Structure formats: C-alpha cells, structure tokens
C-alpha cells in the first residue's frame, strides 16, 4: 500500500495544485519512485489511498504502475482517515498475507526483501524499517535491541537492560492483517497501533536499513532533493527549447512542456511540466500557476 492521502501542508503552496504524492521529482511523480522500488522487490499489486485532490492520483500514477508491471487500485477516502484509518479501510483489498506500506512522500530504496524476511523470522505483527540517523531526535526516536525488536517508542516503554540503537522511522513497514483490531478508524499507526501492541507485549520488529532515504515533506527538502539529483548537468525534458540568451546552471530541472523566456542564468530552478520560467532566476520552484521562491 502506498499512502497518498495526506494534505501536504508543509509543502504548500505546491500542494495547492497537486497532491504531495504527485509533485514531480526529475521525470516522474514522487510516489512513482516508490512504485519502482516495490516492483523491484517482487510486488505486483498496489493499493493507494487518496483524499486531497483525489481525482489526480489514479491518472497520475497509473501509467507508472503499468510501466513497472503493477496493477493499481486507488481508494478515495470520504474524509482524511490518517495512516491507521487508511490502512484499516484498505484491508479488504490487501489480501490475507503480510504486505508492505510505503509513505508516498519518500524518496527511498530500502531492502524490502530483508525486511520481509526479518518479519517472518520474528513472527511480528508489524515490522518497521528504521535507520540509525543523527536526525532521529527530530523525527522521533525508536529504540531497537540487538535482536531487531522495537523496545521503546518516542521515549515510552520499559527501561532498557541493554544498550539500544536509537533510530528513526523511515515511513516504510510490513504489516500483518492480524493487526486489524489495533488499527484505529481514524488516526496514526505510530500513536495508536504501535503503542497498543507494545503495551500488550506483542512483537513489533525493526529492520535497520541504511539504504538511500530522504523525506520530501517540506518545500526546502523537496527542492534540495531535486537540486541534488539534477547535479551539475541540467535536466531538460525532450522538446523544451532554451533561448540562446539563457544559460542553464547547476540544479536545473525543466519538465515537459516548460516555456523558457528572458535573458540571463537559471540556477537551482525546478520547473514543473507546463510551467513558464523567466530568466534570470535562481532558487525557485515554478509550477503552472506560480513561482515559489526558496529561502
């Protein structure tokens, strides 16, 4: 399941035009990167939820699902249910075995095969993909023992009898359908489900993964990821004409159908498909409706 229903508040004003899962990263929507990772791990069926600008999600992701050999079903939520509520509503469409959940606002390539094997080996109801990261305090610390089990959640839980690894939650996890009684009708998996499972002494496993991972939840994080991925060589979609008087610098991404005008340099500029960009310009995201300066 790919979670695509969030409001994308921290990405505004970009998410006034598109749901967070569909903001473009280089040549594809953000959530399409997750589809590629899932397909590479052997996944063949994907369910996505949608709420904010829900009508865009299926047409935005379906071509990428087909490209990766995936069947895609989009469930539109009548109200924003949160991660736990979204999963609870989707359970009838997710089969009878363990399934992977992938937040739609991540740019990540975790070892899903390793996480699934760890899930089977531990007999856990939930297996979180986590990473040791100095930013764990910012995102919320999960403390993991040497056997790969979650022992403390956001500072809550038994005092450790052994040194624990301090990790952050990546937004990727494996869920067993037997967890259904602990999924809220509305609300967050971490705050409701995980707390309830740990309080009951149920096994919640944690697979420590150090693969590529970026959270693109804020405007600055989104833009910086695009600049970094573009690098020194501008990424210009086929058919986009750059006037002779415009110089393209590092960190430039020009999507399909972009119109470039003016004279001067473009540097660290992300232009969505159909946008108009007027040089000189730097450190900005251009959408069809607005130019959003950064900083």
N, C-alpha and C positions, 0 to 999 in steps of 0.2 A: 504494500500500500504506500502510495506517495501522498503526503499531506499537502494539499494545495488550497486550503480554505481560509487561511489567515488574512487579516485585514491589511497587513503590510504597513502598519502605522509608522514604523521607524524609517521606511523607505519613501514616505511621501516627500515631494509631490509625484514621484514616479508612479506610485501605485494608485493615483487617481485615474490613470489611463489604462493600466494593465494590472492583473493580479500579480502578486510577488513572484509566483512560480513561473510567470511568462516574461519577466524582464530579460532582455537578451544579454547573453554572455558570449562574446565573439559571434559565432554564426548560428547560435541556437538559443531557445528559451532556457532559463536556468534549470527548470525541472527536467528538461530533456537530457541533461548531463546525468541525472540520477537514473533515467531510463537506460542509458548506455551501460552504467555500472551494474544495474540489476540484470540486464540481458547477458552481460559477460559472465555473471555468476550462475547462469542457467535458468533464471526466471523467465517464464513465458506468459504469465497472466499478471496484469497490473490493475489495481483499483485505485482511483484517485478521488478525493473529495473536493468539493468546490462550494464556495459561498460568495465571497467578494468578487464582483464582475464574473459570476459563474459561467455565463454564456460564452466566455472566451476560452475556457480551459480545454474543453474537448477539441475544438478545431485547432487550438494552439499546440496540443500535444499529440494528437492522433497521427499526423504524418511522421513524427519522430518515433512513435511506438511501432508503426509499420516498418520503418527503416530498420529497427532493431529486432524485428520478428516477434513483437509483443502484441497481445490483444489488450485493449484498454477499455475499461468501463469507468465512467465518471458519475459519481453520486452527488447530486446537488442537495445541500443541506438547507432545510427551511429556515433555520436560524443558526448562528455560529455556535457549534457544539463543543469546541475545544478539542484537544488531541484525544482525550479519553472518550468523549461523547462521539467524536467522529469514527473512532475505531469500533465502538460498540454498535453504531448504526451500520457499519460496513461488514460486520462479522458474517452475516448470512451469505456474503458474496466472496468470502476469502477461503473457502474450503475447510477441511477438517484437520489439516496439519499445521505445523508451525509456519509462520510467514514473516517476511521482513517488512519493517516500517522504515520509511526514509523521509525525513523532512524535506519539503520541496524547495527550501531556501538555502540548501547546502551545495557547496562545490567540494565533493569528497570522493575518494576512491578507497573505501575500507576493504579489508579482506573478509568478504562475506562468507566465503567457504569456511574459513577458520572460525568465524563467529557462530555459524550454524553447527559446526562440529562440537564446539565448546558447549553450545546449548544442549545438544543431545547428550553429551558426556556428563554434564552436571545434573540433568533432569530438571532444569529450571523451568519455571513458568514464563519468565522474562529474562532475556539476555541483552544487556546494554552494551553497545560499542562505545568505549570510552578511550580517552587518551591522556597520558601524563603531559601537562602543559602548564607553563607559568601563569596562564590566564584563568586557571581553574577557579581562583577566588572570585573573579569577575562573573563567571558563568554559574557558579555554584559547585561546591566541592563534593565529589563522590569518593568514598574511601573503600579501597578494594584490598582483600587479603591475597596471600600468595597462591591460594587455590582458585583464584578468579571468581570470588563471590563478593557481592556488594555487602559491606558491613555497616557503613554509616552513610546517611543521606542528608546533605545540607546541614551537617553538624549534629544530626539526630541519630540515636542508636546507642548500642552498648559501648562502653569504654573499651578500646582495643586492648587485647592481651599480647599483641604482636605489632610490629611496625606495619602500617598500611600505606598503600600507594594512593596519593592524592591526585585525582583525575577529574576531568570534565566530561560531561555527557555530549556526544557528538551529534545527537539527533537521529541516530540510526539504531535500530534494535530489532530483536527477534521476539515474537510473541506467540505463545501457545493459546489456542482458543479456549482452553480451560480457565483462562484468566477472566473470562466474561463476567463472573459475579462481582469482580472488583473494578470493573470499568464503570465510570460514572455516566449518567445520561448526558450531563454537561460537565465540562471541567478538564483538568490537566492530568495526564498519565502520571507525571512525576509526583505531584502534590497529593493525588488521591490514590491511585492504584499502587504505586511503589511503596508508599507509606503503609498502606493497609497490608500488603504482602509481607513486608518486613516485620510489622507488628505481630503477625500471625506465625512468624518463624518460617515462612515459605522461602524457598531458594530463589534468589534473584542473582543471576550470574552477571559477570562483567568481562568482556573480551577487550583487552588492552591493545589498541591498534595505533600505529604511528604513521599510517599512510597519509597521503595528501588530504588536507581538510581546511576549509575556510567557511566561516559563517558570513553570508552576504546580507545579513538582516538590516544593516543601516546604509544610508546613502554613501557615506565615506568608504565603508568596507566594500560595497558593491563597485564603486568607481575604481578603487585601488586595485581590486582583483582584475578588472578589465584592463587597466593600465599595465599591470604586471604581466598578464597573459599576452598582451599585444607586444610588449617589449620595445626594442628599438626600431623594428620594422613595422610600418603602418599596415593595418589590416583593412583593406578596401574591397568591398563586395564587387563582384563582376557587374559591369555596366555603369558603375559610378564614375562620372567624369570630374576630374580635378582641374580647374583652370590653371593656365600657365603661371599666373601670378600668385598662386597659393602653394606654400611649402608645407609638407607634412613632417612633423617631428615625431619623437617617441610617444608611445602610449596612445596612438590614434586608432580608433575603430570606427569605420564608416559602413553602416549596414546597407542592405539592398534598397535601391530607390532613393538614396540620400542625394540632396542637391547641395552643391558647394558653391558659395558666392564670395565676393570680396577679393581683397589682396592682402597678403601677409602670411603669417605662420599659424598653423594649427598644432597644438601640443597638448597631450593628455586630454583628449576630447573623445567622448563616446557618443556616437550619433545613431539613434535607433532607425530602423527601416522607415523610410518616408519622411525623415526629418530634413530640415533645411539648416545648413551651417554657414555662418558668415565669418570669414577671416578678417582680422586676426582674432583668435580665441584660444584660451587655454584653461585647463582645469574646469571642465564643464561636462554635463550630460545634456544632450539635445534630444528631445522627443518631438513627435509631430506637432505637439501643442505648445511646447515651452522650451526655453533654455534655462537649465538649472546650474547656477554657479556652485562651485565647491569651496569649502573653507569658511 
